[in-house]
Amino acid sequence: MKTPKGKNICLTFHSHPEKDFALRWKIQLHFPGGATAETMLPITACDGNGAPVKSGVFEFAGQRLAVSDGRSELRYADFVKGKHEKSVWLYRDGMKPVPGGLTFE
């Protein structure tokens, strides 16, 4: 599996609604054009106020990915391997875990 050359793809995930905007989150998974199985896919993560997530764990595609200063990454082959896993969560110290899902912007 690989993405078309010259065409970038971005998947956007949003948290389930929370009254407290600090608990909300938005995470984007970026597929650069021409990405192959070994390509590391950049991930960006921000809270409901638009600030980068300082520290946390993003559970996605059967993986638990460390988030630091609003950034993480996932190997394309690991995305393909776990693409049918349904669990999407963000865990942050001192905050309750918040689930989310794929959205369209």
N, C-alpha and C positions, 0 to 999 in steps of 0.2 A: 504494500500500500504506500502511495506517496501523493503529495499534493501537486497540482499542475504548476509547471514553471511559470513564474511571473504573476501568479495569483495567490495572494495572501488570504487566509481564512481565519476568522475569529469566532469562537464560541463564547457566549456571554451567559453567566450564571448569576442569579440574584437569590438572596435569602428570602425565606418566607417573610411576610410582613410582620414587623415588630413595632410597637408604639415608640420605643426608644430607638432613635435613628442610629445611635452608637452601636446597637446590636445588629443592625442590618449590615449587609455586605454585598459587594459586586465583585465577581471574579471573571477575568477574561483569559481564555486559553488561545494562544496565537500559533497558527500553523504557517510558517514562512513558505513561499512558493518553492516548489522542488524538494520539500522536506521528505526524507526517507525514514526507514525504521530506526536508524541510529541518531536521528536529529533530536536535539533537546528543544522542546517546545517551551517558550517563555510563558509565564503566568503572571498576571498583575492582579493585585487584590487591594480593594479599598473598602472603608466602612461606609455606612449610610450617609455620612457627612462629607464624603469624598476624600477623606484622609487615608493615606496608605496604611494598611494593617501592619503594625509594628512587629508583631510576633504572633504566630498561631500555627495551626495544622489544618490543611485543607484535605478532607477525605473525598476522594474522587477516583473513579475507574479502578476501584479495588486497591488504591494506594493511599497512604497517609503522607502528604507532602508538606514539608516545613515551609512556612511563610516567614520572611524576614524583610522588614522595610518595604512591604508591599510587593515582594517578588518571590517567585518560586519557579520551578521548571519540572517538566515531565518528559521522559523519553517517548518518542512517537510509538515505538513497539509496545511500551507499557500501556499507552492509551488504547491501542488496538486490542491488546490482551484483555483489558478491563472494561471495554466500551459497553458491555451489557450490565455492568454493576449499576444498581440504581441509587446507591447511597451517595448523597452530596451534602457535606456538612463543613462548617468552619468552627474550629475550637480555638478559643483564646483564653489565656490565663485570666482568672478573676471574673470571667463572664460565662453565662450559660451557653452551651453549644447551640448553634442555630442551623437548621437544615435549609436547603435551597434546591433550586432546579434550573434547568436550561430555559432561557427566555429568548425572545426575539426583540431586537431594538430597531 
